[in-house]
Each structure stands twice: as structure tokens, then as C-alpha cells.
């Protein structure tokens, strides 16, 4: 199992309002933008901006980071051997599959296995 990318999560009420500063800071445009349930998401540089009503964002605040990996199955074995607990089992999402885990030390992380197309487009060959 390999980590392909890690995102710091930024929380905002207004996705479009948050992006101009991040574009200036990173020198990039968002490489991923989508909606999931009642929230909007944009990935730019090493930031994942999560926007929407506070009560909807609260559903995802238990994770401090989003980590893209190449193999969720192998990750599950690694997490289990380290005493982590899956708080959300492997679930299909708009970018591939994901799970949420609470590490033995209490840290909450979202792990995502992107579709091959996204890996190729964003990470490269």
C-alpha cells in the first residue's frame, strides 16, 4: 500500500469565496471539484476545501485529513494490525472508494482509493 497524496482539510461556508486566495497561494487551479451529498468539495494543491452548511460539514469533521492510497484492502490490514478502528466501512463515492478510520491514538482520517482515471490525471503514470 502506498500513499499517493495527502490533503489538509479546510472548512468554509462558501467554496467559490475560498478558492481565489488558495489559487494565489498555490499558483494552481482546482484539480478536482465535485459535490457529495449536501457539501461541495474542491482540491487545490494539497488542500481539500469542504463547503456547505455547518450542520452538513459537521458530519465529516471527525477526520483531520484526507489521504489518497493505491489499495484500500491492503490499507485495511495495516490499520487493523496497528489497532485502528474503521468508523465508516469501505463505501463507493464520486472519486472511487473511501473509508474513515480512527487510529489507536485517536486521530481520525479519511482514506480514499481513487479511480484509475483520477490517479492518472492527478498523480500521473
N, C-alpha and C positions, 0 to 999 in steps of 0.2 A: 504494500500500500504506500502510495506517495501523495504528499500534499502538493497540489498544483498551484493554489492561490489562497491567500487569506485576506479577508476583508474586515476592517474595523467598521462597526455599525454606527451610523449617525441617524438620529431620530428627529423628524421635523413634521410640522403641520402642513407644509407647502413644498412639495417636491420641486416644482418649477422655480420657486423662490430660492431654494437651497443650491441649485446647480450652478448658477453663474459664478459664485465665489469658488466653488470646487473646480470648475473649469479653469479659472485663473490660477489657482494654487497648483493644480496637477499639470496644466498645459494640455489637457486631454478633453475629449468629448465623452459622454457616457458610452460604454461599450455594451451595455445591457440595460434595457428598460422594459418593465412589464408590470402587470397588475396581478395580485394574488389575493383572492378573497376580497376584503374591503380596503386593502392597502396598495400603494404604489411603491415600486422599487426602481432604483437606478444604481448601477455600478459604474464608478468612475475612478480610475487609478486604483488605489487599494481601499476605497470606501464603498460601502453599501448603504445608500440612503434609503431609509424606510419612512414613508409618509402616509398620513391618513389621520382620521380622528383618534384622539388619545386612547379611547377605550378599545379601539381595534389594534393600535400599536402595542398596547399593554399585553396582548396575547403572545407577543414574540420577545418581550423584554427579558425573559429568563435566560436568553443566550447573549453572551458578550461579544461573540464573533461569529462569522460565517467562514467555514473552511471548506474549500473545494478539494476533493480527493479523487483518485482514479479508481477506487474499488471499495464500495461501501461494505461488501461482505467481509473482506479482509480487515477493514476498519473495525467492524463489529467484534471480531475475535480479539483484536488488540485492545479495544475498550473494555471488553469483558475481563480479559486477563489482568487489567490494571484496576479492576474494581469499580468501573464506571457503570452507571445505570442508564438505560435508554428511557427517556421521558416521552419521546414520540417515536414509534417504530418506523421502519422504512416506509416512506409514503411517496407516491408519484406527485410531481409538481411540474410547473411550466418549463423548468430548465433541465429536468431529469428526475432523479430520486434524491430524497433527503431524509435525515433523521436528526433528532435532538438528543443530546446526551448530557448527563450530569456526571462530571468526573468525581473521583473519590474525594478530592479536595473541595468539592462544592462548585467548581466552575461549570457554567452551562455553555454549551457550544452547539451550533447548528453545523452539521456536516452534509455536504452536497456532492453527489456524483452527477456531473453534467452529462448531457447527451454528447455523443462523439462530435456532432457538428459544432456545438459550442466550444468544446475543448479545442478543436482545430482552429476555429475563428478567433478565439481569445488567447489561448495559450500557444497555439502553433503546433507544428508537427512534432 
